Amino acid sequence: VRVVRDGRLLPRPLAVVPTQAQFEEGLLAVACDPDFNRTHHVYLLFTAAGPQRHERLVRMTVSGDTAEAHSDSLLFDLDPHTDVTHVGGALRFGEDGMLYVGTGENGIAEHAQDLRSTHGKVLRLRRDGSIPEDNPFWALTTGRHRSIFARGFRNAFSMAVQPGTGRIFVNDVGADSTEEV
Protein backbone atom coordinates (compact mmCIF):
# COMPACT_ATOMS: atom_id res chain seq x y z
CA VAL A 1 0.00 0.00 0.00
CA ARG A 2 1.62 3.24 -1.12
CA VAL A 3 1.14 6.90 -0.18
CA VAL A 4 1.06 9.82 -2.59
CA ARG A 5 1.78 13.18 -0.96
CA ASP A 6 1.67 16.45 -2.90
CA GLY A 7 1.53 14.52 -6.18
CA ARG A 8 4.63 12.44 -5.39
CA LEU A 9 4.81 8.75 -4.59
CA LEU A 10 6.61 8.36 -1.26
CA PRO A 11 9.51 5.89 -1.33
CA ARG A 12 8.43 3.99 1.78
CA PRO A 13 5.15 2.04 1.61
CA LEU A 14 2.38 2.57 4.14
CA ALA A 15 2.21 -1.20 4.55
CA VAL A 16 3.22 -4.43 2.86
CA VAL A 17 0.32 -6.87 2.65
CA PRO A 18 1.08 -10.60 2.57
CA THR A 19 -1.36 -11.44 -0.20
CA GLN A 20 -1.98 -14.26 -2.60
CA ALA A 21 -2.31 -12.80 -6.09
CA GLN A 22 -3.59 -14.90 -8.96
CA PHE A 23 -5.76 -13.47 -11.73
CA GLU A 24 -8.39 -11.32 -9.91
CA GLU A 25 -6.99 -11.87 -6.41
CA GLY A 26 -4.62 -9.66 -4.41
CA LEU A 27 -5.08 -6.38 -2.57
CA LEU A 28 -8.71 -5.62 -3.42
CA ALA A 29 -9.70 -2.53 -1.44
CA VAL A 30 -8.51 0.10 1.02
CA ALA A 31 -10.81 2.29 3.13
CA CYS A 32 -10.00 4.95 5.72
CA ASP A 33 -12.05 5.09 8.89
CA PRO A 34 -14.62 7.93 8.66
CA ASP A 35 -13.08 9.24 11.89
CA PHE A 36 -9.49 8.76 10.64
CA ASN A 37 -8.17 11.97 12.24
CA ARG A 38 -9.01 10.48 15.65
CA THR A 39 -8.60 6.71 15.13
CA HIS A 40 -5.84 6.63 12.47
CA HIS A 41 -7.38 3.37 11.19
CA VAL A 42 -7.10 2.04 7.63
CA TYR A 43 -8.99 -1.08 6.52
CA LEU A 44 -7.63 -3.49 3.91
CA LEU A 45 -9.39 -6.28 2.03
CA PHE A 46 -7.04 -8.78 0.38
CA THR A 47 -6.64 -12.40 -0.63
CA ALA A 48 -4.96 -14.37 2.15
CA ALA A 49 -2.93 -17.42 1.16
CA GLY A 50 -3.71 -20.02 3.73
CA PRO A 51 -4.64 -22.45 4.80
CA GLN A 52 -7.01 -22.01 1.82
CA ARG A 53 -7.14 -18.82 -0.28
CA HIS A 54 -9.84 -16.47 0.96
CA GLU A 55 -10.56 -12.76 1.42
CA ARG A 56 -9.39 -11.25 4.69
CA LEU A 57 -10.34 -7.91 6.25
CA VAL A 58 -7.76 -6.29 8.52
CA ARG A 59 -7.45 -2.94 10.26
CA MET A 60 -4.14 -1.10 10.67
CA THR A 61 -3.22 1.96 12.68
CA VAL A 62 -1.30 4.62 10.77
CA SER A 63 1.34 6.91 12.26
CA GLY A 64 2.55 9.57 9.87
CA ASP A 65 2.91 7.91 6.48
CA THR A 66 3.32 4.29 7.62
CA ALA A 67 1.34 1.67 9.48
CA GLU A 68 2.49 1.11 13.04
CA ALA A 69 4.43 -2.12 13.48
CA HIS A 70 2.23 -5.01 14.61
CA SER A 71 -0.90 -2.82 14.51
CA ASP A 72 -2.77 -4.99 12.04
CA SER A 73 -5.85 -6.62 13.53
CA LEU A 74 -7.66 -9.46 11.82
CA LEU A 75 -11.32 -8.42 11.68
CA PHE A 76 -13.01 -10.92 9.40
CA ASP A 77 -12.23 -13.93 7.20
CA LEU A 78 -14.55 -14.75 4.30
CA ASP A 79 -15.27 -18.23 2.96
CA PRO A 80 -12.49 -20.10 1.10
CA HIS A 81 -12.16 -19.58 -2.64
CA THR A 82 -13.41 -22.04 -5.19
CA ASP A 83 -11.75 -20.15 -8.08
CA VAL A 84 -9.47 -17.16 -8.78
CA THR A 85 -12.19 -15.22 -10.63
CA HIS A 86 -15.01 -12.99 -9.42
CA VAL A 87 -13.57 -12.21 -6.00
CA GLY A 88 -15.18 -8.76 -5.84
CA GLY A 89 -13.40 -6.31 -3.63
CA ALA A 90 -15.51 -3.30 -2.68
CA LEU A 91 -15.05 -1.71 0.75
CA ARG A 92 -17.03 1.35 1.92
CA PHE A 93 -18.33 2.89 5.10
CA GLY A 94 -22.04 3.66 5.11
CA GLU A 95 -23.63 6.69 6.72
CA ASP A 96 -24.68 4.32 9.51
CA GLY A 97 -20.97 3.91 10.41
CA MET A 98 -20.98 0.27 9.28
CA LEU A 99 -18.41 -1.22 6.93
CA TYR A 100 -19.79 -2.73 3.70
CA VAL A 101 -17.81 -5.38 1.83
CA GLY A 102 -18.62 -6.39 -1.77
CA THR A 103 -17.75 -9.91 -2.88
CA GLY A 104 -17.93 -11.94 -6.07
CA GLU A 105 -19.57 -15.33 -6.52
CA ASN A 106 -16.12 -16.82 -7.12
CA GLY A 107 -17.02 -18.37 -10.46
CA ILE A 108 -20.02 -20.32 -9.17
CA ALA A 109 -23.32 -18.54 -9.90
CA GLU A 110 -25.23 -20.43 -7.19
CA HIS A 111 -23.07 -18.84 -4.48
CA ALA A 112 -24.72 -15.47 -5.14
CA GLN A 113 -28.09 -16.57 -3.68
CA ASP A 114 -26.80 -19.10 -1.12
CA LEU A 115 -27.04 -17.84 2.47
CA ARG A 116 -24.37 -20.41 3.43
CA SER A 117 -21.73 -18.51 1.43
CA THR A 118 -20.10 -15.08 1.71
CA HIS A 119 -19.52 -15.13 -2.07
CA GLY A 120 -21.67 -12.93 -4.34
CA LYS A 121 -22.81 -10.69 -1.51
CA VAL A 122 -22.56 -7.34 0.19
CA LEU A 123 -21.56 -7.94 3.80
CA ARG A 124 -22.18 -5.48 6.65
CA LEU A 125 -19.86 -5.29 9.66
CA ARG A 126 -19.06 -3.02 12.55
CA ARG A 127 -15.65 -1.31 12.58
CA ASP A 128 -14.29 -4.01 14.90
CA GLY A 129 -15.37 -6.81 12.53
CA SER A 130 -18.34 -7.93 14.61
CA ILE A 131 -21.68 -8.53 12.93
CA PRO A 132 -24.67 -6.27 13.63
CA GLU A 133 -27.72 -8.20 14.85
CA ASP A 134 -30.02 -6.09 12.65
CA ASN A 135 -28.54 -7.48 9.42
CA PRO A 136 -31.46 -8.73 7.30
CA PHE A 137 -30.48 -12.43 7.22
CA TRP A 138 -29.31 -12.71 10.85
CA ALA A 139 -32.07 -15.11 11.91
CA LEU A 140 -31.68 -17.30 8.81
CA THR A 141 -27.91 -17.80 9.08
CA THR A 142 -25.12 -18.66 11.49
CA GLY A 143 -21.47 -17.68 12.01
CA ARG A 144 -19.85 -15.35 9.50
CA HIS A 145 -22.85 -15.71 7.17
CA ARG A 146 -24.83 -13.46 9.50
CA SER A 147 -22.80 -10.63 7.94
CA ILE A 148 -24.83 -10.93 4.70
CA PHE A 149 -26.61 -7.67 3.95
CA ALA A 150 -27.51 -8.20 0.27
CA ARG A 151 -27.15 -11.13 -2.10
CA GLY A 152 -27.33 -11.96 -5.79
CA PHE A 153 -24.12 -10.39 -7.10
CA ARG A 154 -21.86 -11.82 -9.78
CA ASN A 155 -18.84 -9.67 -8.89
CA ALA A 156 -19.44 -6.66 -6.64
CA PHE A 157 -16.20 -4.79 -7.27
CA SER A 158 -17.10 -1.20 -6.35
CA MET A 159 -19.59 0.71 -4.19
CA ALA A 160 -20.61 4.28 -3.50
CA VAL A 161 -22.76 5.78 -0.76
CA GLN A 162 -25.12 8.61 -1.67
CA PRO A 163 -24.56 11.54 0.71
CA GLY A 164 -27.59 12.49 2.76
CA THR A 165 -29.62 9.36 2.02
CA GLY A 166 -27.07 6.66 2.83
CA ARG A 167 -28.29 4.74 -0.21
CA ILE A 168 -25.64 2.27 -1.37
CA PHE A 169 -24.93 1.76 -5.07
CA VAL A 170 -23.07 -1.42 -6.00
CA ASN A 171 -21.22 -1.84 -9.29
CA ASP A 172 -21.46 -5.45 -10.41
CA VAL A 173 -19.66 -7.06 -13.36
CA GLY A 174 -22.44 -8.32 -15.61
CA ALA A 175 -20.42 -10.63 -17.87
CA ASP A 176 -18.92 -9.59 -21.19
CA SER A 177 -21.69 -7.33 -22.48
CA THR A 178 -22.90 -5.14 -19.58
CA GLU A 179 -22.00 -3.72 -16.21
CA GLU A 180 -24.71 -3.31 -13.61
CA VAL A 181 -25.40 -0.72 -10.89
Protein Blocks (a to p, Z undefined) as FASTA:
>chain_A
ZZdeehiacfbdfbdcddddehjgcjfbdcddfklmmnopacdddddfbfbdcddddddd
dehjaccehkaccfbdcdddfbfehnbjidcddfkopacddddeehpaklmmmmkbcghi
acdddfkopacfkbfklmmpgcjllmpmbghifblcbdcddehjlpacddddehjkbccZ
Z
